[in-house]
Amino acid sequence: MLTSHRKQHILDVLSRSGEVIAKELSRELGLSEDTIRRDLRELAAQGLLQRVHGGALPASPATGNFSFRLNVATDEKRMIGRAAAGMVHKGQVVILDGGTTAVQIARQFPAGLHATVVTHSPTIAVELVEHKNIEVILIGGTLFKHSVVSVGASAIEAIGRIRADTYFMGVTGVHPEFGLTTGDFEEAHVKRALCAHAAETIVLASPEKLNAVSPYVIAPLGEVNGMIVAATTKQKALAPYSRTGITITKAPAGD
């Protein structure tokens, strides 16, 4: 089998099964595990999968830059944003993560809502400039330009002085076994700090993030309280998450 055909076969297995196990694939193709692992390394370098111990899982398409991600699953993100905005009540202190789904939350807060929003995203802060009833606390630090968020020690120190009601967490990957992941090491640290300083954490899970994995672990699913998914998400796709005990909210389609 030609290398190109073998790699395409690996991607087909990944698409069909949601995972690739190197040992099983080597037996199926009559090739050494070293050959399969080399193919997996090369496919991972192209961003086509995420290597894990013993094989590979789907790589998240949500690791592109901010401008790219604005055009990924836009309708689903709008649904999720609307549902999340409806969970915020008068007088609450909530944390909005950076990211394109969190932008949709900010855009859909009702005009009469009185609340405080803490964010390390200048983009979110700007979205709320004209919202006269929402106080915005902007966490500073080193600007991570890829995601347009503050990271670093100063950001984590400031987060340590906050006790929020709810943190709406953005991620690039949600997997029932490998948990919540993101594409940057520093971002993972900041997200863990935000989670630790909120009474509850709700994950924003648009369809492209489900069953996908990125390189840096934020937390296992057991450390968060709930997950909001789009109404269009298939129940079969949600079944592994339901078994973990996490509360899943399906965002209605709306207008």
N, C-alpha and C positions, 0 to 999 in steps of 0.2 A: 504494500500500500504506500502510495506517495505521501510525503510529509504533509502536503496541503490537504489531501483527502483525509489523512488521519486526524489532522487538527479540526477539520470540519466535522468529522465524526464525533470528536470530543465535544464540540459545541452543540451538536445535535442531541447527544446524550444529556448534556447539561440542561438544555431547553426542555427536553422531554421529562427528565427525572428530577430536576432541581438540584442535582449534585453529581459529581464524578468521583468514583472511588478508584484510585490508581491501580490497586491490586486486582480488582475485578476487570478493569479495562485491559490490563496487560494479559490476563488469561484469555479474555474474549478475542483479542487481536493476535495472540501468540507472540507478544513482544515483551522485552524486559521492562521492569518498573522504571528503570533509569531513563529509558526512551520516553515513556509516558510522562515522567516528571519533567524531562527537558521540554516536551511539548507544552506542559502546563505552565512552566516558567515563561516560555516565549509568549503564550497567549495572555498570561497575566501582565507581561510587560506592555502588551498592546491594549490593556484595559478591558479585555474581553471576559475575564473571570477573576475570581479571588481565590488564591491558593489557601488551603487549610491543611492541617495535619491529615495525611492519608489521601488527599485528593483536592477537590476544588468545589466552590459554590459560585452562584451568579454574582458578578460584580454589579454594584449599584450604578445606574446611570445618573444618579443624583450627585455625583462628585464633580460635575462640570462647574465652570465658574458661574457667578451670580446671574449674569446676563443670559447664559445658556439655560440655566434652570428656570428662569422666568417663563420659558416656553415649553416646559415639561409638565404634562398632566394638569393643565391650567384649570379645566372645569372641576376636576376632583379637588384640587387645592382650594378652589373657591367654596365648594361644599364644606370641606373640613374647616375652613376659616370661619364660615358662617356658624357652624355648630359650636366651635370653640368660643366665639364671641358671645354666644348665647349662654355660656356657662359662667360668665363673669357677672358678679352682682355688685350693687352699690356699696361703696366703701372698701372694697377689697384691694389688696396689693397683689398684683399678678406680675409674673415674669414672662416676657415674650422673647423667645430665642431669636437669633438671626435666621434668615432664610426666607424663601419665597412663599412658603405656606403661612408663616407668621405674618408676613405682609398682608395676606388676605384677612387675618384676624383683625389687624389694626384698621383696615379699610371698612370692616363691617361692624365695628362697635356702634351701638345706637347713639344718636346725638345727645340724648339726655343722660347717658351713663356718667356717674361720678365715681372715679376709681383712680388708682395709682398704677402706672405701668413702669416696671423696671426692665431695662434692656441694655445689652452690650452692643446693639446694632444701631449705628447712625441712621440707617435706612428706615428702621421702625420709628425712631424718634422723629424723623422728618415727616413720616406719614401722619403722626399725631399732632403736629404743630398747630393745626387749625381746630383741633378738638378741644374746645374751651373748658370742658369739665373733667378732662383727664390730666393729672399731673404726671409728668414724665421724668424719671430718674435715669440718666444715661451713664452707664458704667464705662469708665475710660480705661486706657491701656495701650498696648501696641496694636495698631490696625493691621489685621490679617486681611489683605486686599482681596484674596480669592473669594472669601465669603462676606466681606465687608462687616467684620465684627472685631471687637476688642478682645485681645487675649493677653496672657502673661501674668506675672506675679502681682502687679498692681490691680489688675482686674479681679483676680481671685481674692485679694485682700479686701477690696470694696464689697464684693459679694458676701464675704463673711460677716458683714455688718447688717445684713438684710434678713428679715423673716417674712417670707411671702406666703400668701394663701395657696396659690397655684402657680406652677411652672409649666408652660406649654413648650415642650422640648421638640426641637427639630433634629432629625437624624438623616443619615444617608442610607442606612441599612437597618432592617428589623428582621431578626431571625429567631425562631423558637428555641434553637440550641445555642447559638452564638450571641444572642442578645442584641443590644443596641450598639451600633458602630457608626463611626464617622471617618472622613478622609484625612483628618489632620490631627496630629498628636496634641498640640496645644489646645485646639478646640475641644478635644475630648476631656481634658483637665477642667476647662471652664464649665462645660456641661455638667460634669460630676459635681462641681462646686454649687452650681445653680440648683441642681436636684437636691443636694444636701440642705439647702436653705429655703426649701418650700415645704409646706405641709402636705401637698400632694403634687405629683408630676403626671402630666398627661402627654403622651407621645402623639405627634402629628404624623400620620402614616399614609401618605398618598401611595397609589398602587405600585409604582416603580420601586418603592423601598422595601416592600414585603418579600421575604425570602432572599433578600440580597445582603451581602456582607461587604464592609469596608475594612481597611487595615487596623483601625484603632478603636479599641473597646471603650464604650462609655460606662455601661452597666448591664447586668443581666436583666431580663424582663421582670424578674421578681422584685426588683427595687423600684419599680414605678407602679402607679395606681391604675392607669387606664390608657387607652389608645383610641384615637378617633380615626375612622377610615371612611372612605367615600361610599355612598349608597350602592354604587356599581360594583363594589368589591365582592367577588364570588364567595359564598359561604364555605366552599371547599378550601379556598385559600386561607380562610380565617380559622379553620378547625384546629390546626396545631397551636394557635395562640390561645384559643378558648380553653384548651386543655391545661394551659399553664395557670389558669385562674385569673388572668388579667381581665379587667372590665373593658369590653369593646363597645364603643358607641358608633353606630352607623349614621353618618351625616346625611340628612335628607337632600334630595336633588335640588329642590327649590326652583327658582325661576332661572 
